[in-house]
Amino acid sequence: MIPASTENQSPLVNTTGYAMLLIDGLKLLIPQQQIIALEMARDMEINRTDDSVTGFLQFNNKSWPIFCFNYKLSLTTPSGSTVGRFCVLLQSENTYYGILSEQAILLNPEEITLQPLPDAMSTADSPFSALTIYEGEITCISSAELLTNLLPVKILSKTGKAR
């Protein structure tokens, strides 16, 4: 296993392309092969019992917890600009979950030129693995695994992965 800090510094090799998600103004690229499904947020059952989970979506005979991030990739409650139209279902090892996104655009791998993270961003707990410039804007690249590290431990243990 590669330590997190080393893993974050090496760009992801991706031959299938990326999905660019728009989360509260943050453009975030996720490898397409880590996205299990894209569902409408209106199909989600709203959760009223746990502050960290926005809701649940039934998919593949599982109840997928759905999370809402703000532009700093902190968990938040959907309101105003953080309300997503889509639930992007991700799977990392045995952990499955979804995140809300206002937009999801598929990009071919040749549209993306990976750049290593600057030293200031390259920390052990960074949710980013690389950067790119897309349509003249700096765009962050992450993965289902790195985003999993931002989720509450109690939720991870319920979905199959405990830290």
C-alpha positions as CSV (number, residue, x, y, z in Angstrom):
1,M,0.0,0.0,0.0
2,I,1.3,3.5,-0.9
3,P,1.2,6.1,1.9
4,A,-1.4,8.7,1.4
5,S,1.1,11.6,0.9
6,T,2.8,9.7,-1.9
7,E,-0.4,8.6,-3.4
8,N,-1.7,12.2,-3.6
9,Q,1.5,13.4,-5.3
10,S,1.3,11.0,-8.2
11,P,-1.3,11.8,-10.9
12,L,-4.0,9.2,-11.6
13,V,-3.4,7.2,-14.8
14,N,-6.8,7.2,-16.5
15,T,-7.6,5.8,-19.9
16,T,-11.4,6.1,-19.7
17,G,-11.6,9.8,-19.1
18,Y,-13.1,11.9,-16.3
19,A,-16.4,13.3,-15.1
20,M,-16.2,16.9,-14.2
21,L,-18.5,17.6,-11.3
22,L,-19.6,21.1,-10.3
23,I,-20.0,21.2,-6.5
24,D,-20.8,24.6,-5.0
25,G,-18.7,26.3,-7.7
26,L,-15.8,23.9,-7.4
27,K,-15.0,22.0,-10.6
28,L,-13.8,18.5,-9.6
29,L,-12.6,15.7,-11.9
30,I,-13.3,12.1,-10.9
31,P,-12.1,9.1,-13.0
32,Q,-15.1,7.8,-14.9
33,Q,-14.4,4.2,-14.0
34,Q,-15.0,5.1,-10.3
35,I,-18.5,6.4,-11.0
36,I,-21.1,3.6,-10.7
37,A,-24.2,5.6,-11.7
38,L,-25.5,9.1,-12.1
39,E,-29.0,9.5,-10.7
40,M,-31.4,12.4,-10.2
41,A,-31.2,14.0,-6.8
42,R,-35.0,14.2,-6.7
43,D,-35.1,10.4,-6.4
44,M,-33.2,10.5,-3.2
45,E,-34.9,9.9,0.1
46,I,-34.2,12.9,2.3
47,N,-32.5,11.9,5.7
48,R,-33.8,13.7,8.7
49,T,-31.9,11.8,11.4
50,D,-28.2,12.4,10.6
51,D,-26.6,15.8,10.0
52,S,-23.8,14.4,7.9
53,V,-25.9,12.4,5.4
54,T,-28.2,14.3,3.1
55,G,-30.3,11.3,2.1
56,F,-30.2,7.8,0.7
57,L,-30.7,6.4,-2.8
58,Q,-31.7,2.9,-3.6
59,F,-29.4,1.4,-6.3
60,N,-28.3,-2.2,-7.0
61,N,-30.2,-3.5,-3.9
62,K,-28.2,-1.2,-1.6
63,S,-29.1,2.0,0.2
64,W,-26.4,4.4,-0.8
65,P,-25.8,7.3,1.6
66,I,-25.7,10.7,-0.2
67,F,-23.4,13.5,1.0
68,C,-23.3,17.2,0.1
69,F,-20.0,19.0,0.0
70,N,-19.4,22.7,-0.3
71,Y,-16.6,24.3,-2.4
72,K,-14.1,23.5,0.3
73,L,-15.1,19.9,0.3
74,S,-16.5,20.1,3.8
75,L,-19.7,18.2,4.5
76,T,-22.7,20.6,4.5
77,T,-26.5,20.6,4.4
78,P,-27.9,21.3,0.9
79,S,-29.1,24.9,0.6
80,G,-28.8,27.7,-2.0
81,S,-25.9,27.0,-4.3
82,T,-25.0,23.6,-2.7
83,V,-28.2,22.0,-3.9
84,G,-27.2,19.4,-6.5
85,R,-29.3,18.2,-9.4
86,F,-27.5,14.8,-9.5
87,C,-26.4,12.1,-7.2
88,V,-23.1,10.8,-8.4
89,L,-22.7,7.2,-7.0
90,L,-19.1,6.3,-6.3
91,Q,-17.5,3.1,-5.1
92,S,-14.1,2.8,-3.4
93,E,-13.0,-0.6,-2.3
94,N,-16.0,-1.9,-0.3
95,T,-17.4,1.6,0.4
96,Y,-20.2,3.0,-1.6
97,Y,-21.8,6.4,-1.4
98,G,-23.0,9.3,-3.4
99,I,-22.3,13.0,-3.6
100,L,-24.5,15.8,-4.8
101,S,-23.4,17.6,-7.9
102,E,-25.0,20.5,-9.8
103,Q,-23.5,19.3,-13.1
104,A,-21.7,16.3,-14.5
105,I,-19.8,16.4,-17.8
106,L,-17.9,13.5,-19.3
107,L,-14.4,14.4,-20.6
108,N,-12.1,12.3,-22.8
109,P,-8.6,11.5,-21.3
110,E,-6.9,13.5,-24.1
111,E,-8.8,16.7,-23.0
112,I,-6.9,16.5,-19.6
113,T,-3.2,17.1,-19.0
114,L,-2.4,16.2,-15.4
115,Q,-0.1,18.5,-13.4
116,P,1.4,17.5,-10.0
117,L,0.1,19.3,-7.0
118,P,2.2,22.2,-5.8
119,D,4.1,21.4,-2.5
120,A,1.7,23.6,-0.5
121,M,-1.3,21.4,-1.6
122,S,0.5,18.1,-1.3
123,T,-0.4,17.0,2.2
124,A,-1.2,13.5,3.5
125,D,-4.9,14.4,3.9
126,S,-5.4,16.3,0.7
127,P,-8.5,15.3,-1.2
128,F,-6.7,16.1,-4.5
129,S,-4.3,14.0,-6.5
130,A,-3.4,16.4,-9.3
131,L,-4.5,19.6,-11.1
132,T,-5.3,20.4,-14.7
133,I,-6.3,23.5,-16.7
134,Y,-9.6,23.0,-18.4
135,E,-11.2,25.7,-20.5
136,G,-8.8,28.2,-19.0
137,E,-9.5,27.4,-15.4
138,I,-7.5,25.4,-12.8
139,T,-9.5,22.3,-12.0
140,C,-8.8,19.8,-9.2
141,I,-8.6,16.1,-9.7
142,S,-9.7,13.7,-7.0
143,S,-10.9,10.1,-6.7
144,A,-13.6,8.1,-4.9
145,E,-10.9,6.9,-2.5
146,L,-9.7,10.4,-1.6
147,L,-13.2,11.6,-1.1
148,T,-14.0,8.6,1.1
149,N,-11.4,10.0,3.5
150,L,-13.6,13.1,4.0
151,L,-16.7,11.0,5.2
152,P,-17.6,10.3,8.8
153,V,-16.2,7.0,10.2
154,K,-19.7,5.9,11.5
155,I,-21.0,6.0,7.9
156,L,-18.0,4.2,6.5
157,S,-18.4,1.3,8.9
158,K,-22.1,1.0,7.9
159,T,-21.2,0.8,4.2
160,G,-18.5,-1.8,4.5
161,K,-15.3,0.1,5.4
162,A,-14.1,1.1,8.8
163,R,-11.1,3.2,9.5
